[in-house]
Amino acid sequence: MKTQRGFVVLVFGLVTSAFALAACEGGASGGSTSGGGTALTTVPAGISDAQAAGRNTAASVVAASTTHLDRAIVVYMENQGFDDVIGHNDMNGNPDTPYITNIALKYGLATFYFGVTHPSLPNYLALIGGYTNNISDDNPSCYAVPKQAPKCHRIDYYNFVDQLESKNLTWAAFEQSMPSAGFLGPQFPASGDALYAQKHNPFVYYSDIATNPARLKKIQPLDDNASQLKTALSNPATAPNFIFVVPDQCHDMHGTKTLCNNNDALLREGDNYVKTLVTTIQQSPAFTSNSALFIVWDENDYSSNIGCCTAQNVGGGHIASIVITPRYTTPIRIAQEANHYTLLHTIESTFGLPPIHEAAKVPAGLLPLLP
């Protein structure tokens, strides 16, 4: 029975990829893009409304019964498309991502989720700030130490941290291989391949975070055993309401030039670290029935520029988005078009916060994955 259910989901993932490809090649409306892509805003050409509704198959999609969360945890992975992480095998037929595939089958899966754009940095800003600030590169923060002149980014916009603190909600970020709390260096190690990369730490681009020592202290290092995360989640009364977790480039499936550049090995390493993180979170006292874990990828591997919703002209490609809560009794899958703005709006909604910037232009579309 398990095998059959897994087969349905994996085929379904391939079908949704085909839908996305059809949109790119043939004709969903929604604005021109560079690189031959199309911003997906409607059901792709050739797909009927009935067929579109049928994409929510294999497990019924139900209206969310949880409209309030005490805690939302986001794990942000890197640069792999939907089919690279759901049911992916190496050339010998050995699974590269068995754990990720298993939790995708067991819990919630958004099968029509897209990165906002390429490259990495604007996808992080989309989630934490609700806006990319029209940034289309990975340049460092203007608050980096040492200074990274002349091309750097400084953002003065109201952001999700401002929202949280305005309602006395707490937050923390955990960045693997970052050497110290509030680190402002552009990378670590300082030379050679970067394990920690500032482009994957959106908080330090915002002026009211990067210049605030109390806020910087909330951006913490993370080790290979996720011990700092375990400590943060040890007490439900003191655990942050919002937690953002970023593995380093050898564990987030991004890779580096020399330290970790074999794709199959990179997928397996990322799969193992996701298992470490999920196990740590699920076993923690603070992962209560009103908690949710979102595991998403920032963008795909540049194999496409398709996007959706309010994405920029260059979309970030078709990626996976997995949702876990303690309330799951049966898997849920949805195929509503979604991206990082959708995720932000969903979390804002569960915290009783109004959506900001671009998140206000999309629905809280992941709520159906919160049973």
C-alpha positions in Angstrom: 0.0 0.0 0.0 2.8 2.4 0.9 4.5 1.6 -2.4 1.4 2.4 -4.3 0.8 5.7 -2.5 4.4 6.7 -3.0 4.1 5.9 -6.7 1.0 8.1 -7.1 2.8 11.0 -5.4 6.0 10.7 -7.4 4.1 10.5 -10.7 2.0 13.4 -9.5 5.1 15.5 -8.9 6.3 14.8 -12.4 2.9 15.8 -13.8 3.0 19.1 -12.0 6.4 19.7 -13.4 4.9 19.0 -16.8 2.1 21.6 -16.1 4.8 24.1 -15.3 6.7 23.3 -18.5 3.5 23.6 -20.5 3.0 27.1 -19.0 6.5 28.1 -19.9 6.3 26.8 -23.5 2.8 27.3 -24.4 0.9 29.9 -22.9 -0.4 30.8 -19.5 -1.1 34.5 -19.3 0.7 36.6 -16.9 3.5 38.8 -18.4 6.6 38.3 -20.3 9.9 37.2 -18.8 13.5 37.0 -19.8 15.0 33.6 -20.5 11.9 32.3 -22.3 9.8 31.8 -19.1 6.3 33.0 -18.3 5.1 34.2 -14.9 2.4 31.6 -14.1 -0.8 33.3 -13.0 -3.4 31.0 -14.4 -3.9 27.3 -15.0 -1.6 26.3 -17.8 -2.9 26.1 -21.4 -4.6 22.8 -22.2 -5.5 22.1 -18.6 -9.2 22.2 -17.8 -10.7 23.5 -14.6 -11.7 20.0 -13.7 -8.2 18.7 -14.3 -6.8 21.5 -12.3 -9.1 20.6 -9.4 -8.0 17.0 -9.9 -4.4 18.0 -9.1 -5.3 17.8 -5.4 -5.5 14.1 -5.7 -4.4 11.0 -3.6 -5.2 12.8 -0.4 -8.1 15.1 0.1 -7.4 18.8 0.6 -9.3 20.1 3.5 -9.9 23.6 4.8 -7.4 24.6 7.5 -8.7 23.9 11.0 -5.7 25.7 12.5 -5.9 29.4 12.0 -3.5 30.3 14.9 0.0 29.1 15.5 2.1 29.6 18.6 5.2 28.7 16.7 6.3 28.6 13.0 9.7 27.1 12.0 11.1 27.5 8.5 14.0 25.5 7.2 15.4 27.1 4.0 17.2 24.7 1.6 18.9 25.6 -1.6 19.0 25.3 -5.4 17.1 22.1 -6.2 13.9 21.6 -8.1 10.9 19.6 -7.1 12.0 16.5 -8.9 15.5 16.8 -7.6 14.4 16.3 -4.0 11.1 14.3 -4.2 11.9 10.7 -5.1 15.3 11.4 -6.7 17.7 8.5 -7.4 21.3 8.5 -8.5 22.4 6.9 -11.8 22.4 3.4 -10.2 18.9 3.7 -8.9 19.8 4.4 -5.3 17.7 7.0 -3.5 19.4 10.4 -2.9 16.6 11.8 -0.8 14.8 9.0 1.0 14.0 11.0 4.2 12.7 14.0 2.4 10.6 11.9 0.1 9.2 10.0 3.1 8.1 13.2 4.9 6.7 14.6 1.7 4.5 11.5 1.4 3.6 11.5 5.1 2.7 15.1 5.8 1.8 18.2 3.8 3.2 18.9 0.3 2.6 21.9 -1.9 3.2 20.6 -5.4 2.8 23.8 -7.3 5.3 26.0 -5.4 7.8 28.3 -7.1 10.8 30.3 -6.2 10.2 34.1 -6.5 13.2 34.7 -8.8 16.9 33.9 -9.3 19.4 34.0 -7.6 19.4 33.2 -3.9 19.4 36.5 -2.0 16.1 38.0 -3.3 14.3 34.7 -2.4 15.4 35.1 1.2 14.4 38.8 1.2 11.0 37.8 -0.2 10.2 35.7 2.9 11.7 37.9 5.6 10.8 41.3 4.1 7.9 40.5 1.8 9.7 42.2 -1.1 12.9 41.6 -3.1 13.7 45.3 -3.3 14.3 44.6 -7.0 17.6 43.0 -6.1 18.7 40.5 -8.7 22.2 39.5 -7.4 23.9 38.0 -4.3 25.9 41.0 -3.3 26.7 41.4 0.4 25.1 43.7 2.9 26.4 47.2 3.2 26.8 46.4 6.9 29.2 43.6 6.2 32.5 43.6 8.1 34.9 44.3 6.5 33.1 46.6 4.1 32.3 45.1 0.7 32.3 48.3 -1.5 31.2 49.4 -3.9 28.3 47.0 -4.7 26.3 46.2 -1.6 22.7 46.3 -0.4 21.1 48.2 2.5 17.3 47.8 3.0 15.2 50.3 5.0 11.8 48.7 4.5 9.5 47.5 7.2 10.0 43.8 7.5 8.7 40.6 9.2 10.9 41.1 12.2 9.3 44.5 12.8 5.9 42.9 12.5 6.7 40.2 15.0 8.1 42.6 17.6 5.3 45.0 17.2 3.0 42.3 18.6 5.5 41.1 21.2 6.2 37.9 19.2 9.7 36.6 19.5 12.1 35.3 16.8 15.4 33.7 16.2 17.6 32.6 13.2 20.1 29.7 13.2 22.8 29.8 10.5 24.9 26.7 10.3 28.7 27.3 10.3 28.3 31.0 11.2 31.2 31.5 13.7 29.4 33.8 16.2 26.0 35.4 17.0 25.3 38.4 14.9 28.3 37.7 12.6 28.5 40.4 9.9 31.3 38.9 7.7 30.4 38.2 4.1 31.3 34.5 4.5 32.9 31.9 6.7 35.6 30.7 6.4 36.9 34.2 5.3 38.7 32.8 2.3 38.2 29.8 0.0 34.9 28.0 -0.2 32.1 29.6 1.9 30.2 27.3 4.3 28.3 30.2 5.8 27.3 32.7 3.1 25.8 36.1 3.9 23.6 36.0 0.9 21.7 33.3 2.9 21.2 35.5 5.9 18.6 38.1 4.9 18.3 39.7 8.3 21.7 41.5 8.1 20.6 43.4 5.0 17.9 45.3 6.9 19.2 48.5 8.6 17.0 48.2 11.7 18.4 44.7 12.3 22.0 45.0 11.3 22.5 48.1 13.4 20.7 46.8 16.4 22.9 44.7 18.8 19.9 43.1 20.6 18.5 41.9 17.3 21.8 40.7 15.9 22.2 38.5 19.0 19.0 36.6 17.8 20.9 35.4 14.8 22.7 32.4 16.2 25.3 29.8 14.9 24.1 26.2 14.3 26.3 23.1 14.6 26.0 19.8 12.7 23.9 18.3 15.5 21.5 21.2 15.7 22.3 21.5 19.4 21.5 25.3 19.6 18.1 24.7 18.0 17.5 21.9 20.5 18.2 24.2 23.4 16.0 27.0 21.9 13.1 24.5 21.7 13.6 23.0 25.1 10.9 25.1 26.8 7.6 26.0 25.2 7.3 29.1 27.4 10.5 30.6 26.2 11.0 29.2 22.7 10.8 31.8 19.9 7.5 32.2 18.0 9.3 32.3 14.7 12.5 30.4 13.9 14.4 30.6 10.6 16.9 27.8 10.0 19.6 27.9 7.3 22.0 24.9 6.8 25.4 25.7 5.4 26.3 25.3 1.7 27.4 21.7 2.2 24.2 20.7 3.9 21.5 22.9 2.1 22.1 21.2 -1.3 23.7 24.3 -2.7 27.3 23.0 -2.8 30.7 24.7 -3.2 33.4 24.6 -5.8 35.7 22.2 -3.9 34.4 21.1 -0.5 31.1 19.6 -1.7 30.5 19.6 -5.5 29.1 16.1 -6.2 25.4 16.5 -6.7 24.3 13.1 -5.5 26.5 13.3 -2.4 25.2 16.8 -1.9 21.6 15.6 -2.0 22.3 12.8 0.4 24.1 15.1 2.8 21.2 17.6 2.7 18.7 14.8 3.2 20.6 13.6 6.3 20.7 17.1 7.7 17.0 17.7 7.1 16.5 14.4 9.1 18.6 15.8 11.9 16.7 19.1 12.0 13.2 17.5 11.7 14.0 14.9 14.4 15.3 17.6 16.7 12.2 19.8 16.2 9.7 17.0 16.4 11.2 15.6 19.6 11.4 19.0 21.3 8.9 20.1 24.0 8.2 23.4 22.2 6.9 21.6 19.0 3.4 21.7 20.4 0.1 20.9 18.6 -0.1 24.6 17.6 3.4 24.5 15.9 4.3 24.1 12.3 7.5 23.3 10.4 7.9 24.5 6.8 10.7 23.0 4.7 11.2 24.9 1.4 13.9 25.5 -1.2 14.8 29.0 -2.2 14.9 28.3 -6.0 15.6 25.5 -8.3 18.9 24.7 -10.0 18.4 27.3 -12.7 16.8 24.7 -15.0 13.9 27.1 -15.6 12.7 30.7 -15.0 9.1 29.9 -14.4 7.3 31.5 -11.4 3.9 32.4 -10.2 1.8 34.9 -8.3 3.6 38.2 -7.9 7.0 36.9 -9.0 9.4 39.0 -10.9 9.8 38.5 -14.6 12.5 35.9 -13.9 10.8 33.2 -11.7 12.7 30.9 -9.4 11.5 27.6 -10.9 9.4 24.8 -9.6 10.4 23.7 -6.1 9.1 21.7 -3.2 7.4 22.9 0.0 6.8 20.5 2.8 4.7 21.2 5.9 4.8 19.2 9.1 2.6 19.6 12.2 1.9 17.2 15.1 -1.7 17.1 14.0 -1.2 15.1 10.8 -3.1 11.8 10.6 -3.2 11.5 6.8 -1.1 13.2 4.1 -2.4 16.4 2.5 -1.3 17.7 -0.9 -2.3 20.9 -2.6 -1.5 22.3 -6.1 -2.5 25.9 -5.6 0.1 28.2 -7.1 2.3 29.5 -4.3 5.7 31.0 -3.7 7.6 32.6 -0.8 5.2 35.5 -0.5 2.4 32.8 -0.1 4.4 31.3 2.8 5.0 34.6 4.4 1.3 35.5 4.2 0.4 32.1 5.6 2.6 32.6 8.7 1.5 36.2 9.1 -2.1 35.0 9.1 -1.5 32.3 11.7 0.1 35.0 13.9 -2.8 37.4 13.5 -0.6 39.8 11.5 -1.6 41.7 8.3 0.4 40.7 5.1 3.1 43.2 4.1 4.3 44.4 0.7 4.0 41.7 -2.0 2.6 39.1 0.5 -0.6 41.2 0.5 -1.1 40.5 -3.2 -1.3 36.7 -2.7 -3.6 34.5 -0.6 -2.4 32.7 2.5 -2.4 29.7 0.3 -0.6 27.2 2.5 -3.3 27.3 5.2 -4.9 24.1 3.8 -1.7 22.3 4.8 -2.3 23.1 8.5 -4.9 20.5 9.6 
